Amino acid sequence: MSSLLDTKKDINYFYLGPIEIAMLCLKCGQREQFADNLCEECLLLSIKPVSIPPIIQGNVCRTCNKLQKGRSWVDVPGTPAEAAVHLANINLEYNENVQNPRVELSVDHADGNLFKISGKASSVYKGILITQDLSTEVRLHMQSCPWCSRQMGNYFEAILQIRGLDGLAETDIENLLMRIRDETKTASLKDPNVFITKEEKVRGGYDFYMGEHGFTRQLAQKLHDHYGGELKWSSSMFGRKDGKDVYRHTFLVRLPGFLVGDYLVSEKGKFRVTKIFKRVQLLDLATRREITVDLSDAMAMRAVRVADVEMDLVVIMQTETEVQVMHPHSMRPVDLIKYEKTEFGEKAGCVYIENELFLA
């Protein structure tokens, strides 16, 4: 007689593998989990990829439109509205777990210095593209940045004096003044301490009151290297700051009274200025030879402007070594020696100085 235990030997067992049980969202308990133990809908409700404070306040310079960022001031695009958008953007906070965040903000409404700003943000989290609406209120407080305060308060550390302009053409003078303004403006983009407080026309030249003496020293040297002449500087103490003596510096650039391309006349001959540095390189118009003289000797000669002596004259005939042109006043033929193998067309560039004619 068989027992109950003996009958179990006739039972066959079949392994069907592990039973997969769907894990439900820990928050709603209704949908299958997607990530972080939450379903996709609850996950989207729980994460905030990009956030922005409801109210943002900032300081903007009323003169240069720089925006205060911590202890520094930064350049922003040119309108208060653009400054408000920039301020909103730098106050955005991003969830460290999201990828490829993109935000677009714009001004919806402006009332004086109060700006309503809204926009959209998109990002990717756990493979889900998340979009959200953003809004904030930016309140700008207009004031003066430290550099504009200095400039408006007539602050300066150095004076750049330009002298020796007598006899220069108005266009040459204006080009020199524009170079000073342009180089200062370019340098100010990197160093806001660089600025022109005041530009003043004085007897014999111009004075530029500059905000930073180091740049002024460099600019004075560059002008002297380009135009030649004389460079001097001096310093004087005008106060103390933080226990240290504060000095003001004066840089004098005295031009030689002529520029490269101008002409110099002396009892030794007539010359074209080809280079100016510590010495002056000249081209003798009669011999076509180059000579170098001291700057003081060149300044002792009589300077003649290019526009007063250079002219194009009609070519009558020419050979390999000579060209015949029409005299600008007598209208008679004049033979000039060709020092270079030059083939002229209908006209030839010439220089007429003190009743003498030369090829330019």
Secondary structure, DSSP 8 states (H G I E B T S, - for coil): ---HHHHGGG-------------B-TTTSSSB--BTTB-HHHHHHH--SEE--SEEEEEEETTT--EEETTEEE---SSHHHHHHHHHHHT-EE-TT-EEEEEEEEEEEEETTEEEEEEEEEEEETTEEEEEEEEEEEEEEEE--HHHHHHHTT--SEEEEEE--TT--HHHHHHHHHHHHHHHHHHHTT-TT--EEEEEEETTEEEEEES-HHHHHHHHHHHHHHH-SEEEEEEEEEEEETTEEEEEEEEEEE--S--TT-EEEETTEEEEEEEESSEEEEEETTT--EEEEEHHHHHHSEEE-HHHHEEEEEEEEE-SSEEEEE-TTT--EEEEE-SS-----SEEEEEEETTEEEE-
